[in-house]
Amino acid sequence: MTTAAQTPSALRSTCPYCGVGCGVIAEPDGDGGVSLRGDPDHPANKGRLCSKGSALAETTGLGARLLAPQMEGAETSWDTALDRVADTFRDTIAEHGPDSVAFYVSGQLLTEDYYVANKLIKGFMGTANIDTNSRLCMASTVAGHKRAFGTDTVPGSYEDIEEADLVVLVGSNLAWCHPVLYQRLAAAKAERPNLKVVTIDPRRTATSGLADLHLGLTPGSDVALFNGLLEEVISRGALDAEFIGQHVSGFHETREAVSTTDLSATGLSGEDLRAFFNLWIGTEKVVTIFSQGVNQSSSGTDKVNAILNCHLATGRIGKPGMGPFSVTGQPNAMGGREVGGLANMLACHLDIENAEHRAAVRGFWDSPAVPETAGLKAVDMFDAVEDGRIKALWVMCSNPAVSMPDADRVRDAIAACPFVVVSDITAETDTARLADVLLPATGWGEKDGTVTNSDRTISRQRKFLPAPGWARPDWQIISDVAARLGWGAQFDYRAPVDIFREYAALSGIAARLGRDFDISGLADLSDTAYRDLAPTRWPVSAARTGGRFFADGQFFTPDRKARMLPLHPRGPGTELSEDYPFRLNTGRVRDHWHTMTRTALSPRLSRHMAEPYLEVHPEDADRLGLQPAGLAQVDSPSGSALLRVLISDRIGKGQVFAPMHWSDETAARARIDALVAPVVDPVSGQPESKASPVRVTPFKAAWFGFAATLDAPDPRCDYWAKGRTATGWQVELAGQTRPVDWAAYARALFGLTEAEELLVIEDRARNLTRLGFARDGILVASLFTGPEPVAVQRAHVIAALGEPVVPNLLSGRASAAQPDPGAIVCSCLNVGMNTILTAIETEGLADVNAISDRLGAGSSCGSCRPEIQALLDARRHDLAAE
């Protein structure tokens, strides 16, 4: 077992969350803890961090860690576990062929891990059945880039956002999903008020507060909108005819297609369309940022190309302050794209179906064969698991039983698969619980390698914590299996730097074959230079370093011209019906990440959004009989969920929104991707996660509850959602059947015996029950129940845990001298909504900076500033209405 090492000096590393790729400075304390701050010298964030990044230190504990290999639930040695993995994959391939095995990997792997996994399965196991959760994130962008540019090339850089005069955000809630980029944009707009911002999204989000114009288009109508823009560009003579003539093909066919587009499909008014067209056409320096609202669609690739068409037609690409810009959702989605982690790619942006490319890779790897065709993309892969074509599956650093569309079916398919390996940092995920073999991987802060962010900047993740227990880096686990399969010489890496040098050398070969990705200038990097590598934007070669692509009109197609594509709008891939009349939009919240295996460890992050919810328009809520803070059952043909109701006019009528983070580990029935239909884009294979038809009905609970406890709870009711607190746990509860004995129910919930002292307040006339449990005069748990959502001051109830019992304990309210702060807005400094509203009302605070100066809210990571602005705007609206 590894013990804590002597405290090293502060190290620079990279945040493990979104694709912004923020630099952090980590200072371990020598006892397993660490303090973190933003790196002022990193070009992505320049010292800024979001709420998730600033709370990273709270997520490095070992409470939920997988510390040793397991087989069938029992600990075993590494040799025994790896022998089992290697033997089973060898036997499966021998009996059923290479395509009977698959890897499902992750945008949270380091580039070196990704490279070795891709090399093993494609070069040596002989199948291309490796795909990644990045397929769910940005595959449509990859396909769109390749169709237009010939390669998956991001043309610009983050600096373009600040240099633009117009920033258009399409399907991107930048404020919550890429907060540091939002902060950079907000700062640029504050410095240059003439910089205009347009948000295009069916929902009004936190980002919309920064916008000069918000376009709440009909879900799925992006192609119609950008076809309309292109037609307007053409009719106004705003084309760059010289650029098109010399550097673009397909213009005439595209021109013909856009002329037939019906803009009424967007649902936008003529006034809003004219305003948008005028801004875009009349502003030369335009950056169009797009994200999951574009990608996660059955027409996602067409949406990407509709945006690219507009930039190509005007020559607004690859120049300072102008160009299309995809922002990725995961920390190393770009690195995965670079090493060929998708089923239809080879390493270094080479094409698996190109014989010359295959021969080059095979020769470089000295491998027995490289498959000639693409492997199974994510949705198809789990279909093959279900129907038995795939008999051995290795899942690395991902949780597909929660995150895949049609998640119930995927979960059941994994459970029935003859052999499942999961390598991860925890055994406490929905997917890990289905594994035959669990392999403990090192986590962030314990592993060493590189990641690439959304603007092609390669940054180092550095090890500053010891590997806990018997955990090993992913690249080493994969290499150990490769050695057992007979390929030890080809996987004889002693450290990540060896892998990086090999991968960089291969990129030089790719460049000679006409690919964009080239870091061959780093192929001879010394161990010391790799250790000290500063953030570096590719390409890095003898010819050039960094910079933008395509301003010179040189693309990576056979004729070196970009391609414009004729596109015809089509709606979502599934139709609404009388049984399923609502469109379900899914997405992220500000302070949580993926399926919460990391962020759920942080009490600070759990305060902002403590439970899963369904956002519903007020008119729909009224028609359906939904009550504020009540519960709604959401059903689709493939699954169901039970969610807290949030009534809001930010969502359009006929639409609902739910976050995708909660799993069976953190809530009763909130695996939202179980409701998502497995409909995919025909080009990219990316699932449509934002437009599934659903039915919404009120859930008639007989009782609601709120509990706080020092020890992990065991909820037993129809609805529950649990989250960490500074001293223990909080739980929201509800059920259709009232327990006969509340004390017995509470003891089972809290895992308590008769030894604890019981405090009770009961109002049978109103069906109110309040219980407290004390041990030696110290409060260890409390439960508040009633027939309606429980109105107690949750922060006060939680703060009472671990403290001596006081007379008014079960009132659930602090004294008048301790006002209720309300729902937390600023996670960093624990500032609640009520505190902010009171300051606005009583002190006349009129802007975000004044609130920040007075209360501190928004002064740390800044992620909450859009919500503070929304509170100010709501207050002004209320005053105007009085």
N, C-alpha and C positions, 0 to 999 in steps of 0.2 A: 504494500500500500504506500502511496506517496504522502509525504507529510509536507506541511507548509514550509516553503523555502524562505531564506532570508530576504528581507524587503529589498527589491531592486530599485533603481532610480525610476523616475517617471518615464513612461513609454508612450509614444504616439501610436495610435491604432485607428480603426475605422468602425463606426457604429454598425451594428448588425441588423438594422431595420430596413427602411425603404431604400430605393435606388438613388436617393440624393447622394449617399456616400459621404456623410459628414465625418470629419476628423475629430478624434477625441484624444485627450491626454489622460492616461490612467496612472494612478499612484497607489499601488498595493500597500496595505498596512502590515503585512507579514503574518496576519492571523486569518487569512482567507478573505478578508474584506478589501475594498478598493474605493478610492474617491475618484471622481471623474469630472472633467470639464471640457468644454469645446476647445478645439485646437485653433488658435487664431491664425495660424499659418497655413491651414488647409484651404485650398482654393474653392472647395464646394461650400463650406459653411462659414469660414472666416471667424470662427469662435462661437457661432450660434449653435444651439441645440434645441430640439423640440422637447415636448414633455416626456416622450418615451426615451429619447436619448439621455435626458438629464436624470432619469430614474434608473438607468442601467445598473447602478451599483446595488440597487435593491433586488436584482434578479440573478446575482451570481452565487447565491447560497446553494447548499447541497441538499436541502430538505426533500426535494422530489427527484433527485438524481439517480440514474441507473449507474451503479458502481462496479458491477461485475457481469460477465456474460450469463445468460440464462437459457436453459433449454426446457421446454414444457413447464415453465414457471419456477424451476429450481436453479440455483446458482451452479455454475460449472467453470472449468478452466478455459482459457483462451484456446489452448490446443484442441480440446475436445469440441468446443463450439465451432472453430474454424474448420476442423476436419469434417464435421457434420455438414457445414455449408458447402465446402468444396466437393465432398463426395456426392451430395445430393444434386448439385448442379451438373457435375460430370455425368452421373448416372441418368439424369433426366435428358440431357442433350444426347447421350448415346442411344437411349431408347426411343425418344420422341423427336429428335432433331433440334437444331439451335433455336428455332423460333418458339420452342416450348418454354423458354425462360425469358425473364424480363427484369429490368431495373426501373424503378420509379424514384427519381432523385429530386433535387430541390435547389431553388435559387438562393438558399441560405448556405449551401456548400461553398467552400472556397474554390477558387479557380483550379488550384492544384488537385483538390479532391475530385472535382468535376472531370478534369482531364483524364485522370487515372481510371475512373469508372467508365468513361466513354471509350477509352483505349481498350480496356479489358473486354467489354461486351461486343464492340464492333470489330475490333482487330483480332481477337483471340477466341472468344466464344462463338463468333460467326453469325451474330444476329444484330439487327439495328433496333431491337426492342428495348430501347432506353428512351424514356421521356421524363418530363419534369413538371413540377407544379408551375413552372413558368409558362407552360402551355395554357394555363388558366389565366395568365396575367398579360402577356404581350406577344403571343404567337401571331396575331393578326398584323401587328406592326412589322414583325420579321417578314411575313409574306408580302405585305404592301411595299416595304423597302426593296425587297428582291424583285418584285414586278416592275417597279419604277426605276430603280438604280442599278439593278443587276447584282447587288449585294445588300446585306443587312447593315447599311451604313447610317449612322446618326450624323447629319451634316454639321450641326452647330455645337455651341457650348453654352454653359450657364450664363456667361457674360452677355450673350445676345438678349437675354430676358431684360437685363438692365439697360441695354443700348437701344432697345426697340422703342418706337413711339406708339405702337399698338400691340398689346398682348391679348390674344384670343385663347381662352381656355375651353376646350371642347371635352365634355365628359370627364372633367378633372376637378375634384374638390381639393385643390392644392392646399388650402388652409389646414385640412385634416390629414390628408394622405401624403403630402410632401411639405410639411410645415416650414422647413427652412427655406425652400425655394419661394414659398409664399411670403415669408419675411423679407427676402431679398427683393421680391417684386413690390411689396408694400413700401419698403424703404425707398426704392427707386421712384415710385409714384409720389411719395411725400416730398422727395427732393425735386422732382419734375412733375408738377401737377398736370401738365399737358399730356403726359403719358396716359393713354386711354386703355381701359381694360374691359373686355367683353367676356361674359360667361355664357356658355351654351350647355344647358343641362335641363332635363325635365323637372328637376328639383331646384328650389332655391337652397343653396348650401351656405356654409360659413364663408366660402370664398366669394359668394355673390355680393356680400357686403362691400367688397372693394370695387365692384364693377360699376362702370358708367352705363352699361347696358347689359341686361340679362335676357336671354332668349330661352324661354321655357318650351322648347320644341316637343312635339309628339315623340314618344319613345321610338327609336329606330329610324328616324327620318333624316339623319345626318347627311346621307348621300344626296337627298333632294335639296337640302339647304346649300351644300357646297356646289352641286351642279348649278343651282340658281345663281350662286355667286359667280361661278365661271361664265355663265351665260351673260351676266351683267358686265363682267370684265370684257368680254368679247364685244358686246353691243356698244360699250362706251369707248372702245378703242384703247383700252388700258393694257393690251398685250405687250409683251416684249418680243416683237416679231423677229428681231435679229437673233435672240437667244433660242427661240423656237426653231427658226430656220436652220441654225447651225448645230444645235445640241439636243433637239427633242424630236422623237417620232410619235406618231399616233394622234397628232393634234386634230386633223380633219375628221377622223372617225369620232373623236371625243366631242368635237364641236357639234356634230350631228346628233349625238346622244343627249347632250344637255339641252338642246333646243326643244326637246319633247317633255322635259321635266315639269311636273305639276307641283308648284310650290304650296298648294293648299294642304299637301300631305304633312307639312311641317306644323300645321296648326298655329302658325305665327301670323300676326296682323301685317298688313301691307306697310304700316308705319314702322314697325320693328324691323321688317326685312329691309326697307329702304335705309333706315338708320345704320344697320349693320353693313350693307353693301357700300354705303357712302364712306363709312369709316375705313373699311378694308381696302377699297379701291383708292381712296384719297390719301392713304398713308403708306409711304414707300417702305418704311422700316417696320415690318409686321412679323411677329413670331406667333405661330399657331401651336400651342401646347395641347397635346391630347394624351388621354390615359384610358383607364378601364371602361369608361362610358362609351368609348369608341371601340376598343378591342374586344370587349366581352359581348359579342353580338354574332348572330348567324350571318350578318353581312359586314363583319368587322373589317375584313381586308378591303372591301370596297369602300368603306368609310375612310380608311387610311388613305387609299389612293385618290379619293375625291378631294381630300385636303392637299395631298401632294400635287394633284393636277393644277390646283389654283396657284401654288407657289412656282411650279414649273412654267406655267403659262405667262407669269409675270417676271420670271427671272429672279424672284425673291428667294434665293436659296444660297447658302454658303457664304453670305456676306454679313458683315457686322450688323447685328440687330434685326436680322431677317432670316426666316426659314421655318420649316416644320420641325417640331420637337416632341418626340415621344419621351414621356417620363415613366420609368419602370417602377413596379410595385415592390420588388424584392432587392435585397442588398447586392446580390450577385447575379441577377437575371442577365445582365450584359455579359458577365464572365461565362455563364453557361452557354450563351449564344456563340461566344467566341470559340469555345472548345468543342462545339458540336453536341451539346447535351440534349438537343432535341432529336426526335426519331428520324427526321428527314434531312439531317445535316451531318457533315463531317467536321473535324476540327479546323479551326482557322478560316471559317466561312467557305470551306470547300463543299462541293455538292456530291452527295452520296451516289447520285445516278449518273455522274460524269466519270467515264472509264479512266480518263487521264488523271483525274483527281484521286480516284480510288487507288490507282497504281502508285501514285506518289506517296500517299499515306501508308499503304501497305509496305512499300519499300523502306520508308523511313522508320516504321515501327518494327520491321522485320517480322511481320505477322503472317500467319498461315493463309488468311483470307480476309477480305472486307466485303460485307454484303452488298449486292448490286442494287437493291431496292430499299426504300425507306421502311422503317419499322412501324410499329403500331403507336399512334398518337394516344394521348392520355385516355380519352373516352373509349376509343377502340381497344386499348390495352385492357381496361377493366371489363369490357365486354368479353374479351378473350379469356380473362381469368374466370369469369362467370361460366362460360360455356365449355371450359376445360381445355382449351387450346394451350393456355399458359398454365404450367404445372409447378413452376418454381418462380417465386417473386421475391425480389429484394427491394425493400423500401428504405430509402436513406433520407433522414432529416425532414420527413414530411408526414402529413396526417390525412391521407386521402379518404379515410372512412368518414371524415367530417367535411373536407374541402371540395371533393369532387361533386359534380352535379349528380342527381339521382343517388344521393349519398347512402340511403338505406340499402339500395341494391348493391352498391360498391362495397359497403361494409359486409354484407352477406356473402358476396363473391370472395372477398379476402378470407373470410372465416372458413369458406369451403375449399379454398385452394389447398392442394396437397402439401405444399411446403412454402412457408412465408418467413423471411428474414426481415427484421427491422433493426437498423442501426440508428440510434438516437441518443439524446442526453437523458431521457426519462422513459420509464415504463408506464407512466400515467397519461397515456393518450388513447383515444378510441382505437387507433390502428395498432399501437404497441400491444394492446391487450389481446390482439388476434394472432400474434406471432408465435411460430414454433421455436424460433431462435431470436433472442434479443442480444444485441451487441452494444456495449457502452461506448459512445463516441465522445470525444472532447467537445466542449462548447466554446462559445465566444469568450475570449480572454485566456483560454487554455490552449488554443491552436494557433498555428503560424501559417501565413500564406498571403494571397492577394485577392482583391475583389475589384470589379470594374463598375463604375457608376453610370448614370444615364448619359453623361456627356463624354464618355470614353476615357475617363480618368482612372488609371490603375492605382490603387492605394494598398498599403500593407495593413493586414490585420496581424498584430503581434501578440505573442504569448506573454502574459504578465502574471498569470496564476498557474499553480501546479495542476497537472492532470489529476482529478480526484479518483480514488480507488484504482481500478484497473482500466480506466478509460483510455482509448487510443484515438489518434487522429484518423479521420475517414480514409485518407490516402493510404495510410499504413494498413488498415483493415483490408481494404481492397487488394493491396499488393500482397498481403499474406495469403489471401485466398488464391490469387493468381499464381503464386509460387507453388501452392499445393496442387494446382492444376497442371503444373509442369512448365510454367513460363517465368520462373524466378529471375532468369537473366534479363528479360525485357522489363521487369518491374523491380529491379534492384536499386531502389532509391534509398538514400540514407537520410534525406531531409527534403523539405519542400523546394529548396533552391534547385535541387537536381531536376525536379519535375518542371519548374519554371523555365530553366535553361533549355530543356528538351522542347517544350512547347513553343518557346520563342524561336528556336531554330526551325521548327516546322513552319512557323509563320513566314519565314523567309522563302521557303519553297512555295507556299501559297501565293505570296506576292509575285513570284516569277510566273505563276499560272494566272495572273491577272486579278487576284483578289485584293480587297482593300485592307484587310487586317494584316498588319506587319509590325511586329515588335522585335525583328531580328537584330536590331541594334542592342538588345539586352541579352542576346544569346550567350555572350561570354561574360556575363555579370559574375563577379567574384562573390564568394560567400559574404564578405564584408559589405560589398556594394548592395547586395540583395537585402542584407540586414538593415541597411541605412536608406533603402530606396525611398525617395520622396514621391509624393503624388505626381504621376506622369500621364499625360494624355497621349493615347496612341493616334497615329502611327509613330513608331520610333525605329528609324532605319537610317541607312547612310544617305538616303535621298531626302528625308524630311522628318520632322518631329512635331507632333501636335497639329494645331490649327484646325481650319474648317475644310469641309469637302464641297466640291461641285461649283464653286464660284467660277472656275475656269471652264465649266461645261464638259468636263471629262468624267464620264460615268463608267461603270464596270460591266456594261452589256457588250455583246460581241462587236457592235458598231460604235461603241463608246458614247451612244446617245441615250438620254433618259427616255422612258416610255410614259406617255400619257395614255390612260385607258378609258374607253367609252363605258360608262357605268349607268345602270338603270336601277332606280330606287326599288327596294322591296322591303316590306314590313318584317316584323319579328317572325321567327320560324314557327311559332305556334299561335293559333287563333284563339281569341277570347270566345267564350260561349256562355250560355245561360247559367250553366253550372259553375263556371270559372270565369267571372266577369272582370276581375282586376288584374292589372299588370304588376307583378312583384319585381321591384328593383332591389338589388342587394349591394352592399358595400361595406366600408370600414367606418369606424369611429375614431376619434382623435387619439385616444390614449390606449387603445388595444391594438394587437397585432396578430394576424392570422388566426390560429385556433388557441391563442392565449397561453401556450406552453411556457412562454417567458413572461409576458406582461401580467398574467394573473398572479405572479409571485410578488408583485409590487403593490403594497397597500395604497401608495399615492396614486397609482394609475387606476386602481379599482374604485376610487372615489368619484371619478367623473361620470362614468356610465356604469352603474352597478349591476344592471340586468339587461337582458335582451328586450327589444321593444319593436313595436310595429307603428310606423308613422302613417297616419290616415288623415285625409282631408276632412275638415269639419262637416261638410254637407254629407259626405259618405258615412261618417261616424254617426251622425244624427239619423240617417236613413236606416243604418244597420242596428241602431240601438246600442252602440258602443259608448262606454262611459270613460271620462278621463281617468287614467291610472287604473282602469279595469283591465280585464284580460280578454284577448281575442284568440280564437282558434283559426289558424290559417291552413287551408288544405289545397293541395294540388293533386293531379292524378298519380304522383309518385310518392307523396309524403305529407306530413303535417307538422305543425309547430304550435306552441302555446306561448304567447308573447304579451308583454305589458303594452297597453294602448297609449300612444302619444298622439294627440290630436293637434294638427298643425296645417296651416295654409301654405307651408313651404312645399308641400307635395301637391300634385295636380289631382283633380277629381278622376276617379277610375284607376288611380295608381296607389300603391302602398310601397313602403320601404322598410327593410329590416337589415340589421347588421349581420355579418357572417362569422363572428368570432366565437360564439358560444358553442360548446360541445357537451357531450354526455358527462364530461368531467366537471363542468361548471354550471349546468342547468338541466332541468328535467326534460324538456322537449324544445330545444332551440337550435338544433342542427339545421340551419336555414337552407343549406345546399341540398338537403333531402327533398325540398320542394322544387328545386330547379330541374327543368326538363333537360335531358341529355342531347339537346339540339346543338349542332356545331356549325361553324363556318366551313363551307365546302373546300375552301382553299387552305386555310390555316389550321383547321381542326380545333379552333378555340371554342369552348362552350359559350352559349348565350346565357349569361348569368343575371341579366337585368331586365328580362321581359317575359318571365314565365307566367302563364295564366293561373290564378289562384281564386279560391273562395274564402271570404272572411265572415265569421259568425261570432257573436258574443259567447264567451265562456262563463256560464253561470256558476260562480263559486259560492259556496255556502259560508266560507270563512276566508279571511286573509290574515297573514301574520308577518311579523318582523322579529328576527332573533339575532342575538349577539352572543358569542361564546369564545372562551379562550382556546378550546380544543376544536379540532376539525369536526363539523357536524355530519350527521347522517340523515339527510332529509327524507321523509317518507310521506309524500303527498303528491297531488296532481301537478302542482306548479311549484318550482323552487329555482332559485338562482343564488349562488353563493360567491362571496368575494373576500379577499384578504383585508384585514384591518391591521393597524399598527401592533395590536396585542393578540389578535386571533382572527375571528371570522364574523361576517355578517351574512344573514340569509333572508331573502324574501320568500314568502310561502303563501300558498292558497290551496284550497281543496273543495271538492263537491260534497264531501261527507265530513261533518264535524266529529272529531274524536269524542268518545264518551268520557274519557278520563284525560283531561289536559295535562295533569302532572305526569301521568305515565307516558303520554305522547312526548312531552318535553324531555323526560329522562332518556327515552330512546333516541330522540333527536340529538341530545348533547352527550350521550354515552355516560350518563351519571347513574349512581346507585342511590339507595336510600340514605347513604351516609351524609349527603349534602343537605344543608338546611333549606327548606322550601318557604318562600314568601309568596303570598297569593293576594290578589285583589280581583274580585269577581262581581260583575253586574249582570245577573242572569236575565233581567228584563231587557237589556240591550245586547245580550250575548257577547259581552266584553270580558275577556280573561287576561290577566297579566301575572306572570310568574317570574320569580327570581330565585336563583340557586346560589347559596353561599357556602364556602368552605373556610372554617376558622375565621368567620366574619368578613371574608373577602368575596366579592361578587365574581362568580365564574361563568354565569350564563343568565340570560333573560329572554323571555318570550312574551310578545304582545299580540293579541289576536282580537278580531272583531268581524262583523258581517260586511264591512266595507274596507277598502284599502287603509291600512293602519296609519293614523296621523300621529306620529311621535317624532321628536327631534332625534333623528338617527345618530347624528354626530355626538349628541349628549349621551345617548344610550351606550354607544360604543366606547366612549371615553370612561364610562363608569366601570368597565371590566377591569378586574385586577385591583380595584380600589375597595376600601372599606365600605360596607353597606351603609347608606344614609337614609333618613326617614322618608324622604319623598322619592325614593328610588324608582318606584313603579309608576310614578306620574308620567314618565317618559319625556319630561320637559325640564329644562334648566330653569333656574330662578330668573326673575326679571333682570337681574344684573348680568345674566349670561344669555343674550339674545341668540335665537337660532340662526346660524349662518346660512342655512338653506343648502340646496344642491351645490356641490362644488363646481366652480367655474375654473379657478386657477389651481391646478393640481400641485404645482410646485410650492406654493405658499399657503395652500389650504384656505383660499378665500371663496366664500360661498355667494350664491346669487342674492340672498337677502341682504347680506352685508353690502354688496355693491349697490343694490337698489336703494337701500336706506341712505347711503352716502350721496347718491344722485339726488334723492328727494330732499334731504335735510341740509346738505352742504352745497348744493347747486353745482356739483361736478358735471361738466358739460362735454368732456372729450376723454378719449382713452388715456391720454398722457396724464390728465389730471387725476383720474382714478388710479393709475399706476403709481403716481407720486404719493397719493394719499394712503392707498391700501396695499401697495406692492403688487397687486394683481397685474399680470402682463409684463412685469419687469424682469422676470427670470428668463425662461425659454421663449416667451412671447406667443406660444401656441394658442393661448386663450384670448388674445386681443380681438379676433373676429367676433367671438361670443360677447365680449364686453361691448363692442360696437353695436351688436344686435340689441343688447339691453338698452343702450342709449337711444337707438333708433325707435325701439318700441315705446319708450317713455315719451319721446317727442311726438310720436303718433297719437298716444293717449292724450297728451296735452292739447294737440290740435283738434281732437275730437270733442273735448270738453266745452 
